[in-house]
Amino acid sequence: MSQPLLKLEEIEKRFVMGEETIHALRGINLSIPRNESVAFIGASGSGKSTLMNILGCLDRPSAGRYWLNGRDVATLDESELADTRNREIGFIFQSFNLLPRASALQNVMHPLIYRGVRPAERQRRAREALARVGLENRMGHLPNQLSGGQRQRVAIARALVGQPSILLADEPTGNLDSATTADIMALFDDLLREGQTLILVTHEPDIAAHCQRVVRLSDGRIISDTRREERHVQPA
């Protein structure tokens, strides 16, 4: 059996607030293989966003071990963590987080600057990423010249341009109407067919049900982990 892309073992996260200790995550065990779509679902305060931050190497657990692509994340210093985030993980946010005065092309090129990619290569790869999400005719547009769905597609292209091992999407359809949401989820299906691994954080059951696997959290614990084989999308 191949090595999982992500593996969590007895992960805990605690926050101290004054004299009170908040247990955000309690003994999380989870393994995610390559080319799987997984939804983390739960009410506010269930721990899903904290778990996403740990998976994305934005925060460290208080206890337990986390392996990403075979590397024990606890062994990485801050510089190595930043490099891992840049190379292994593509982030997609509900609020898009686009640079307002930069074009779609410039927004997508931006992460490659930190890799030291030459300008011509940055532009080539950014153009390919925008074409991949259907925005080849919107490359010169600023974010305020794009619809919400188009801005989310720019954000997805930006996440893809570094050829990450995994896409982490935090409420990626939260600001979109139902028709645009359907378009974005269809795009995620296309990416899954191409071999991408995708993790969504959502509070919407219909969005979670779109994924192959649904992990439900409550009070910092996994209370169910269901694979939906009927949602399997064969890679191209």
C-alpha positions as CSV (number, residue, x, y, z in Angstrom):
1,M,0.0,0.0,0.0
2,S,1.4,3.4,-1.0
3,Q,2.4,6.0,1.6
4,P,-0.5,8.4,2.5
5,L,-0.1,12.0,1.4
6,L,-1.2,13.3,4.8
7,K,-1.1,11.4,8.1
8,L,-2.1,12.7,11.5
9,E,-1.5,10.7,14.7
10,E,-3.1,11.7,18.0
11,I,-3.1,15.4,17.1
12,E,-4.1,17.8,19.9
13,K,-4.3,21.6,19.9
14,R,-4.8,23.6,23.0
15,F,-5.1,27.4,23.5
16,V,-4.5,29.0,26.8
17,M,-6.8,32.0,27.4
18,G,-6.2,33.5,30.8
19,E,-6.7,30.8,33.3
20,E,-8.7,28.6,30.9
21,T,-7.4,26.0,28.5
22,I,-9.4,25.5,25.3
23,H,-9.1,22.1,23.7
24,A,-9.6,22.8,20.0
25,L,-8.5,19.3,18.8
26,R,-8.6,16.1,20.9
27,G,-6.7,13.1,19.6
28,I,-7.2,13.4,15.8
29,N,-6.1,10.4,13.8
30,L,-6.4,10.7,10.1
31,S,-4.8,9.4,6.9
32,I,-5.5,10.9,3.4
33,P,-4.2,9.3,0.3
34,R,-3.3,11.1,-2.9
35,N,-6.1,12.0,-5.4
36,E,-8.9,12.1,-2.9
37,S,-11.4,14.8,-2.2
38,V,-12.2,15.2,1.5
39,A,-14.6,17.6,3.3
40,F,-14.2,18.6,6.9
41,I,-17.7,19.5,8.2
42,G,-18.9,20.7,11.6
43,A,-20.5,23.6,13.5
44,S,-18.6,26.7,14.5
45,G,-16.1,25.7,17.2
46,S,-15.9,22.1,16.1
47,G,-12.2,22.3,15.3
48,K,-12.3,22.1,11.5
49,S,-10.5,25.4,10.9
50,T,-7.9,24.6,13.5
51,L,-7.3,21.3,11.8
52,M,-7.0,23.0,8.4
53,N,-4.4,25.4,9.9
54,I,-2.3,22.4,11.1
55,L,-2.7,20.6,7.8
56,G,-1.6,23.8,6.0
57,C,1.5,24.2,8.3
58,L,0.1,27.5,9.4
59,D,0.0,26.3,13.0
60,R,1.7,23.6,15.0
61,P,-0.1,21.0,17.1
62,S,0.3,20.9,20.9
63,A,0.8,17.2,20.8
64,G,0.8,14.3,18.3
65,R,2.6,13.9,14.9
66,Y,1.9,15.1,11.4
67,W,3.5,13.7,8.3
68,L,3.1,15.6,5.0
69,N,4.3,13.8,1.9
70,G,6.5,11.5,4.1
71,R,8.1,14.4,6.1
72,D,7.5,14.7,9.9
73,V,6.4,18.4,10.1
74,A,7.6,18.7,13.7
75,T,11.2,18.4,12.5
76,L,10.9,21.5,10.2
77,D,12.1,24.9,11.4
78,E,10.1,28.1,10.4
79,S,12.0,28.6,7.2
80,E,11.4,25.0,6.1
81,L,7.8,25.3,7.1
82,A,7.4,28.4,4.9
83,D,9.1,26.5,2.0
84,T,6.8,23.5,2.6
85,R,3.7,25.7,2.5
86,N,4.9,27.3,-0.7
87,R,5.8,24.1,-2.5
88,E,3.4,21.5,-1.2
89,I,0.1,23.4,-0.4
90,G,-2.2,25.5,-2.5
91,F,-4.6,27.6,-0.4
92,I,-8.1,28.7,-1.5
93,F,-10.0,31.1,0.7
94,Q,-13.7,32.2,1.0
95,S,-12.6,35.8,0.7
96,F,-10.3,35.1,-2.3
97,N,-7.4,37.2,-0.8
98,L,-6.5,38.7,-4.2
99,L,-4.2,41.7,-4.5
100,P,-6.7,44.4,-5.5
101,R,-4.4,46.5,-7.7
102,A,-2.9,43.5,-9.5
103,S,-4.3,41.8,-12.6
104,A,-5.5,38.2,-12.6
105,L,-2.2,37.3,-14.3
106,Q,-0.1,39.2,-11.7
107,N,-2.1,37.6,-8.8
108,V,-1.4,34.1,-10.1
109,M,2.3,34.9,-10.8
110,H,2.8,36.2,-7.3
111,P,3.5,32.9,-5.4
112,L,6.2,32.0,-7.9
113,I,8.3,35.1,-6.9
114,Y,9.1,33.5,-3.6
115,R,10.4,30.4,-5.4
116,G,12.8,32.5,-7.4
117,V,11.2,31.5,-10.7
118,R,12.3,33.7,-13.6
119,P,9.7,36.3,-14.9
120,A,9.2,34.7,-18.3
121,E,8.6,31.3,-16.7
122,R,6.3,32.8,-14.0
123,Q,4.2,34.4,-16.8
124,R,4.0,31.2,-18.8
125,R,3.0,29.1,-15.8
126,A,0.4,31.7,-14.7
127,R,-1.1,31.8,-18.1
128,E,-1.4,28.0,-18.2
129,A,-3.0,28.0,-14.7
130,L,-5.6,30.7,-15.7
131,A,-6.4,28.8,-18.9
132,R,-6.9,25.6,-16.8
133,V,-9.7,27.4,-14.9
134,G,-11.3,28.9,-18.0
135,L,-10.0,32.5,-17.6
136,E,-7.7,32.8,-20.6
137,N,-9.7,35.8,-21.7
138,R,-9.6,37.6,-18.3
139,M,-5.9,37.7,-17.6
140,G,-5.6,41.5,-17.7
141,H,-8.6,42.2,-15.5
142,L,-8.4,43.5,-12.0
143,P,-10.3,41.7,-9.2
144,N,-13.0,44.4,-9.1
145,Q,-13.6,43.9,-12.8
146,L,-14.4,40.2,-12.2
147,S,-17.5,38.4,-10.9
148,G,-17.3,36.5,-7.6
149,G,-17.0,33.2,-9.4
150,Q,-14.2,34.6,-11.7
151,R,-12.3,35.9,-8.6
152,Q,-12.5,32.4,-7.0
153,R,-11.2,30.9,-10.3
154,V,-8.3,33.3,-10.1
155,A,-7.7,32.2,-6.5
156,I,-7.8,28.6,-7.6
157,A,-5.3,29.3,-10.4
158,R,-3.0,31.0,-7.9
159,A,-3.2,27.9,-5.7
160,L,-2.5,25.6,-8.7
161,V,0.4,27.5,-10.2
162,G,3.0,26.1,-7.8
163,Q,1.9,22.5,-8.7
164,P,1.1,21.7,-5.0
165,S,0.6,18.2,-3.6
166,I,-2.7,19.3,-2.1
167,L,-5.3,22.0,-2.3
168,L,-6.8,23.3,1.0
169,A,-10.0,25.2,0.5
170,D,-11.6,27.1,3.4
171,E,-15.3,27.7,2.7
172,P,-14.5,28.2,-1.0
173,T,-18.1,28.7,-2.1
174,G,-19.3,30.7,0.9
175,N,-19.5,34.0,-1.0
176,L,-21.0,32.5,-4.2
177,D,-24.5,32.0,-5.5
178,S,-25.8,28.5,-6.2
179,A,-25.1,28.5,-9.9
180,T,-21.5,29.7,-9.5
181,T,-21.0,27.3,-6.6
182,A,-22.0,24.4,-9.0
183,D,-19.4,25.7,-11.5
184,I,-16.7,25.8,-8.9
185,M,-17.5,22.3,-7.7
186,A,-17.4,21.1,-11.3
187,L,-14.0,22.6,-11.6
188,F,-12.9,20.8,-8.5
189,D,-14.1,17.5,-10.1
190,D,-12.0,18.3,-13.2
191,L,-8.9,18.9,-11.0
192,L,-9.6,15.6,-9.2
193,R,-9.7,13.8,-12.5
194,E,-6.3,15.3,-13.3
195,G,-4.9,13.7,-10.1
196,Q,-5.2,16.6,-7.6
197,T,-5.8,16.0,-3.9
198,L,-8.4,18.3,-2.4
199,I,-9.5,19.1,1.2
200,L,-12.5,21.4,1.8
201,V,-13.6,23.0,5.1
202,T,-17.3,23.7,5.0
203,H,-20.4,24.0,7.2
204,E,-22.7,23.2,4.2
205,P,-23.8,19.5,3.9
206,D,-24.5,19.8,0.2
207,I,-20.9,20.9,-0.5
208,A,-19.5,18.2,1.8
209,A,-21.6,15.6,0.0
210,H,-19.9,16.5,-3.2
211,C,-16.6,15.1,-2.0
212,Q,-15.6,11.4,-2.0
213,R,-15.1,11.5,1.8
214,V,-16.8,13.4,4.6
215,V,-15.1,13.8,8.0
216,R,-17.4,15.3,10.6
217,L,-16.0,17.0,13.6
218,S,-17.5,18.0,17.0
219,D,-15.8,19.5,20.0
220,G,-12.4,18.8,18.5
221,R,-13.0,15.2,17.8
222,I,-13.8,13.2,14.6
223,I,-17.2,11.7,15.2
224,S,-17.6,10.2,11.7
225,D,-15.5,9.5,8.6
226,T,-17.5,8.3,5.6
227,R,-16.2,7.4,2.2
228,R,-18.7,7.9,-0.6
229,E,-17.5,5.6,-3.3
230,E,-20.2,6.9,-5.7
231,R,-18.4,10.3,-5.7
232,H,-15.2,8.8,-7.0
233,V,-13.8,10.6,-10.0
234,Q,-11.4,8.6,-12.1
235,P,-8.1,10.5,-12.9
236,A,-7.7,11.3,-16.6
